[in-house]
Structures are given as structure tokens and as C-alpha cells.
């Protein structure tokens, strides 16, 4: 997982030369829980876009926020569930583990 490393000043995403963007979703919300202590960059609900590559999921925030981008490599995602409630928006819930030496 990485924070604020894969966004451009214009609101786009930066990917490595060896990967490409497979899908893009706009109007996405992301929230974080179970973090002790909770850093300011992770507080509240973030709104933006998600970019799916063959190796990772990249969230790019819309607007000026302490979190401009958040990267989740697939090998660090655990216990993912897709929820489709009858009344409410679909969502994915899971756990992202921090890399050694990361945040």
C-alpha cells in the first residue's frame, strides 16, 4: 500500500511502464476503519476515482485532501467481500495490509 505516490496534478493517475489501466470507475467513495491511531489522511470518507490495473487498485481523490492517491496491490488485499444490498449502493469490503517499511 502506498499513499500519495500515483496521482498527477491534473487529477489523473500515474502507472508504471509495465502496466496499463484495465478499468476506471468514477464517483467512488472510500472509507477506512480499524486503524489505531487514525492518521489525518485516512479520516472521513474520500471521494474520487478508482483505476484497476493487472497488479493493483489505485484510488485518486477528487479535490484537495491530505490523501491524493492510495494504492492497494492485489497481494496485500485480504478478506474481500462484494456486497449488493437491496436498499443501498453496492460496495466492496476488505483488509489492506501495510508493506514492511510502509505507512
C-alpha positions in Angstrom: 0.0 0.0 0.0 1.2 3.5 -0.8 -0.1 6.9 -0.1 0.2 9.9 -2.5 2.5 8.4 -5.0 0.4 7.7 -8.1 -1.5 10.8 -8.9 -0.8 13.7 -11.3 -1.5 17.4 -10.5 -4.3 17.3 -13.1 -6.2 14.6 -11.2 -5.0 11.7 -13.3 -3.2 8.5 -12.4 0.4 7.6 -12.9 1.2 3.9 -13.7 4.4 2.1 -14.3 5.6 1.4 -17.9 4.9 -2.3 -17.5 1.2 -1.9 -16.6 -1.9 -0.5 -18.2 -5.3 0.7 -16.9 -7.9 -2.0 -17.4 -11.0 -0.2 -16.0 -11.8 3.1 -14.5 -14.7 3.9 -12.1 -15.7 7.5 -11.2 -17.8 8.7 -8.3 -16.3 6.2 -5.9 -16.2 6.6 -2.1 -13.6 5.0 0.2 -13.5 4.9 4.0 -11.0 3.5 6.4 -11.6 1.9 9.8 -9.8 -0.2 12.4 -6.6 1.9 12.2 -5.1 2.8 15.5 -4.1 5.6 15.7 -6.0 7.0 12.7 -3.8 9.4 10.7 -5.5 12.6 9.4 -5.1 11.4 5.8 -7.3 8.4 6.5 -10.1 10.2 8.4 -13.5 10.6 6.8 -15.0 9.5 3.5 -12.9 10.2 0.4 -14.5 10.7 -3.0 -12.7 10.2 -6.3 -12.0 7.6 -9.0 -10.6 4.1 -9.0 -8.2 2.7 -11.6 -7.8 -1.1 -12.0 -4.5 -2.4 -13.4 -3.4 -6.1 -13.6 -1.4 -5.6 -10.4 -3.2 -3.2 -8.2 -6.1 -0.9 -7.4 -5.4 2.9 -7.4 -7.7 5.4 -5.8 -7.3 9.0 -6.8 -9.1 11.6 -4.7 -11.1 14.4 -6.1 -10.4 17.8 -4.8 -7.7 18.9 -2.3 -7.3 16.4 0.5 -4.4 15.1 2.6 -5.0 11.8 0.6 -4.5 12.5 -3.1 -3.9 8.8 -4.0 -4.0 5.4 -2.4 -2.5 2.2 -3.9 -3.6 -1.3 -3.0 -1.6 -4.1 -4.6 -3.7 -7.3 -5.0 -1.2 -9.3 -2.9 -1.9 -7.1 0.1 -5.7 -7.3 -0.1 -7.3 -9.8 2.3 -10.8 -11.0 3.1 -12.5 -9.1 0.3 -16.3 -9.3 0.1 -18.6 -7.9 -2.6 -21.9 -6.7 -1.1 -25.0 -5.9 -3.1 -27.7 -4.8 -0.6 -31.3 -4.5 -1.8 -31.6 -0.9 -0.5 -28.3 0.9 -0.9 -25.2 1.1 -3.1 -23.0 -1.9 -3.9 -19.7 -2.0 -2.1 -16.5 -4.0 -1.6 -15.2 -4.5 1.9 -11.8 -5.9 2.8 -8.5 -5.5 4.5 -5.3 -3.9 3.1 -2.1 -4.8 4.9 0.7 -2.3 5.1 4.0 -3.2 3.4 7.1 -3.6 5.6 8.6 -0.2 6.0 5.5 1.5 4.6 2.8 3.5 6.2 
